[in-house]
Amino acid sequence: PSPSPSPSPSPSISPFPSISPSRAQPRPTLPKVLKVPNVAKLLYESAIRIAMAITQTTGSNFHAQKWYQDAVEGLETIRQEQIAFDLKQVQEQREPTLEKLKPQLDALTSAIMKNEARRPRALNLLKHIYATHPPKAEGAELQAGLEYDDNAKMKKALLKAATHYHPDKPINKSSGIEWFVLCEEITKHINDYHGHYKGL
């Protein structure tokens, strides 16, 4: 007798739903990912950090590698774009912020102008800002016993104040628009009086 035909194999059943090619979502390519600044920044920083770790371990240098150059250039581009964006935001908010800060700025001017001579005014400035608007940096304080007629110490104190209140200092940039604009105005006064002491 002829052998009976073997049964056709049952179709395998997958626990996962099938996705037709038309419905499948392609994985984003690297160039598209790098167009997202936050993601690109992390990737660039990781690439540079890994390269530096390898350099420290093996001595290999990656500066001539295109991927390393792309990472450095890409990171710098993102940084410059963020700076431009931050400056645009500050410019848009400067006038309303200055109006809001008017009482504090008027009080600052009044405190400075209590004396007619410029050197006592410089000391008035320092005393007022450190007492009324203390720096955000930990441990930043005005030297005790400072005298306006000690030119060397006053020049040094004004220079230190400039580092405490400079608006480009990260802690001042990240402490809100009001503090940032206040630091800008304070720094203008500091620079003015530091310039006066430099000329003595």
Secondary structure per residue as TSV (DSSP state, phi and psi in degrees):
chain	resnum	aa	ss	phi	psi
A	1	P	-	360.0	145.1
A	2	S	-	-72.0	140.0
A	3	P	-	-62.9	143.7
A	4	S	-	-73.9	143.1
A	5	P	-	-62.8	139.0
A	6	S	-	-72.0	143.5
A	7	P	-	-66.0	142.9
A	8	S	-	-68.7	140.2
A	9	P	-	-63.3	141.2
A	10	S	-	-69.6	143.7
A	11	P	-	-65.0	137.7
A	12	S	-	-70.2	142.6
A	13	I	-	-108.2	120.3
A	14	S	-	-91.0	138.4
A	15	P	S	-70.4	-10.3
A	16	F	S	-107.1	139.9
A	17	P	-	-66.7	141.1
A	18	S	-	-76.1	147.5
A	19	I	-	-120.6	122.6
A	20	S	-	-71.8	153.6
A	21	P	T	-55.4	-33.1
A	22	S	T	-70.2	-26.0
A	23	R	T	-93.7	-16.5
A	24	A	-	-65.3	136.5
A	25	Q	-	-96.5	117.7
A	26	P	-	-66.3	146.3
A	27	R	-	-68.8	137.2
A	28	P	-	-59.4	137.9
A	29	T	-	-77.6	160.3
A	30	L	H	-59.5	-43.4
A	31	P	H	-58.5	-36.8
A	32	K	H	-67.7	-40.2
A	33	V	H	-61.0	-39.7
A	34	L	T	-72.3	-6.6
A	35	K	T	-83.7	-9.4
A	36	V	S	-94.0	106.6
A	37	P	H	-53.3	-45.4
A	38	N	H	-63.8	-41.1
A	39	V	H	-70.3	-45.2
A	40	A	H	-60.2	-41.0
A	41	K	H	-59.3	-44.1
A	42	L	H	-64.7	-41.9
A	43	L	H	-66.5	-45.3
A	44	Y	H	-61.2	-46.2
A	45	E	H	-62.8	-39.3
A	46	S	H	-64.0	-44.4
A	47	A	H	-60.5	-44.8
A	48	I	H	-67.5	-40.7
A	49	R	H	-63.8	-42.9
A	50	I	H	-63.4	-43.8
A	51	A	H	-60.9	-42.0
A	52	M	H	-66.1	-37.4
A	53	A	H	-65.6	-41.1
A	54	I	H	-66.2	-40.0
A	55	T	H	-60.9	-43.5
A	56	Q	H	-65.8	-31.6
A	57	T	H	-84.4	-44.5
A	58	T	H	-111.2	-16.6
A	59	G	-	86.9	-1.0
A	60	S	-	-65.3	143.6
A	61	N	-	-115.2	129.6
A	62	F	-	-108.9	6.7
A	63	H	T	-62.5	-27.4
A	64	A	T	-86.9	-8.7
A	65	Q	S	-77.2	135.4
A	66	K	H	-62.2	-39.4
A	67	W	H	-64.2	-34.2
A	68	Y	H	-71.3	-43.0
A	69	Q	H	-62.1	-40.8
A	70	D	H	-62.2	-40.0
A	71	A	H	-64.6	-44.9
A	72	V	H	-64.5	-46.7
A	73	E	H	-66.3	-40.0
A	74	G	H	-64.0	-41.3
A	75	L	H	-65.3	-40.5
A	76	E	H	-66.8	-38.5
A	77	T	H	-61.5	-44.9
A	78	I	H	-62.5	-41.2
A	79	R	H	-62.6	-44.6
A	80	Q	H	-66.5	-38.7
A	81	E	H	-64.9	-38.1
A	82	Q	H	-67.5	-39.4
A	83	I	H	-61.9	-45.0
A	84	A	H	-62.4	-40.4
A	85	F	H	-65.2	-44.1
A	86	D	H	-62.3	-43.5
A	87	L	H	-64.4	-38.3
A	88	K	H	-63.4	-43.7
A	89	Q	H	-61.9	-42.5
A	90	V	H	-63.2	-45.2
A	91	Q	H	-60.8	-39.1
A	92	E	H	-68.1	-29.4
A	93	Q	H	-102.7	-2.4
A	94	R	H	-61.8	-52.9
A	95	E	H	-60.9	-50.3
A	96	P	H	-62.7	-31.2
A	97	T	H	-71.1	-41.2
A	98	L	H	-61.4	-38.5
A	99	E	H	-64.0	-39.1
A	100	K	H	-68.9	-32.7
A	101	L	T	-87.4	1.3
A	102	K	H	-53.0	-44.3
A	103	P	H	-60.3	-42.1
A	104	Q	H	-66.9	-38.9
A	105	L	H	-71.8	-35.8
A	106	D	H	-65.5	-40.6
A	107	A	H	-64.6	-37.3
A	108	L	H	-63.0	-46.7
A	109	T	H	-62.1	-42.1
A	110	S	H	-62.5	-41.5
A	111	A	H	-64.2	-40.9
A	112	I	H	-65.0	-43.2
A	113	M	T	-83.4	13.2
A	114	K	T	-66.1	-19.5
A	115	N	S	-120.2	158.0
A	116	E	S	-88.3	-36.3
A	117	A	S	-75.9	149.2
A	118	R	H	-72.6	-35.1
A	119	R	H	-66.2	-45.6
A	120	P	H	-61.9	-33.5
A	121	R	H	-62.7	-38.7
A	122	A	H	-61.4	-41.9
A	123	L	H	-68.1	-37.6
A	124	N	H	-58.4	-43.0
A	125	L	H	-57.8	-51.2
A	126	L	H	-62.3	-45.1
A	127	K	H	-62.5	-40.6
A	128	H	H	-68.4	-47.6
A	129	I	H	-68.1	-39.0
A	130	Y	H	-71.3	-29.4
A	131	A	H	-83.3	-39.4
A	132	T	H	-94.6	-35.8
A	133	H	S	-129.4	67.8
A	134	P	-	-59.3	142.7
A	135	P	-	-58.9	153.1
A	136	K	S	-77.1	-25.4
A	137	A	S	-67.1	136.4
A	138	E	T	-65.9	133.6
A	139	G	T	80.9	2.8
A	140	A	-	-81.8	114.5
A	141	E	-	-148.7	162.3
A	142	L	-	-81.4	139.1
A	143	Q	-	-61.2	132.0
A	144	A	T	-72.2	147.2
A	145	G	T	72.9	21.1
A	146	L	-	-71.0	135.3
A	147	E	-	-117.7	138.1
A	148	Y	T	-66.5	-23.9
A	149	D	T	-87.6	1.7
A	150	D	-	-92.6	88.9
A	151	N	H	-57.6	-43.0
A	152	A	H	-64.2	-46.2
A	153	K	H	-69.7	-35.7
A	154	M	H	-66.8	-41.6
A	155	K	H	-62.5	-41.0
A	156	K	H	-66.8	-40.3
A	157	A	H	-66.1	-39.7
A	158	L	H	-67.2	-38.9
A	159	L	H	-64.6	-41.2
A	160	K	H	-66.1	-39.6
A	161	A	H	-61.4	-36.9
A	162	A	H	-61.5	-37.1
A	163	T	H	-72.8	-30.8
A	164	H	H	-73.0	-36.0
A	165	Y	H	-107.8	-0.9
A	166	H	-	-59.5	129.9
A	167	P	T	-64.2	-20.4
A	168	D	T	-80.9	-8.6
A	169	K	S	-66.1	129.9
A	170	P	H	-50.6	-41.7
A	171	I	H	-67.3	-28.2
A	172	N	H	-79.9	-32.5
A	173	K	H	-72.3	-25.7
A	174	S	T	-102.3	13.3
A	175	S	S	-107.2	20.6
A	176	G	-	99.2	154.8
A	177	I	H	-64.7	-35.8
A	178	E	H	-65.5	-45.1
A	179	W	H	-66.0	-39.1
A	180	F	H	-61.0	-48.2
A	181	V	H	-68.3	-38.0
A	182	L	H	-60.5	-42.8
A	183	C	H	-62.1	-37.8
A	184	E	H	-59.9	-46.1
A	185	E	H	-68.7	-40.4
A	186	I	H	-63.0	-42.7
A	187	T	H	-63.3	-33.6
A	188	K	H	-60.3	-44.6
A	189	H	H	-65.7	-43.8
A	190	I	H	-59.3	-47.2
A	191	N	H	-61.9	-38.1
A	192	D	H	-61.2	-49.9
A	193	Y	H	-75.9	-29.8
A	194	H	H	-65.9	-38.3
A	195	G	H	-62.4	-36.6
A	196	H	H	-64.5	-44.7
A	197	Y	H	-68.7	-32.4
A	198	K	H	-63.7	-30.1
A	199	G	T	-82.9	-2.3
A	200	L	-	-86.3	360.0
